[in-house]
Amino acid sequence: MSDSVFIQGLECHAVIGVFDWEKQIRQKLLIDLTIGWDNRPAAASDDYQYALCYDTVSKAVTALVQDTPHELVETVAEKTAALILTQFNAPWVQVRVNKPGAVANAATVGVEIRRSQV
């Protein structure tokens, strides 16, 4: 199956970083998600119950990222992937966590992972 649902540029303000000063502030993270999802049942029936709700996914990821401090964007990516796979029962997910402003002369830096159900 090659269908997917995507959310791009999900803005979260989180306590993120390894330096002491970073643990005292909130920084912007931008999260891109591509989630494996069979869109055929929703398309065939035009019925919302078969669709993956972008809003529900966005709220769950935002709460995860904003409610718990993390040191590494790698940790945020792994926890986000685990949430999508377990809570939404997606067969696979690709997560990209951007930390704009972390490197002065780069638009953004971050990590990208792809995880699937075992």
Secondary structure as UniProt FT lines:
FT   STRAND          4..14
FT   HELIX           20..24
FT   STRAND          27..36
FT   HELIX           40..45
FT   HELIX           48..50
FT   HELIX           54..67
FT   HELIX           73..87
FT   STRAND          92..98
FT   TURN            100..101
FT   TURN            104..105
FT   STRAND          110..116
//
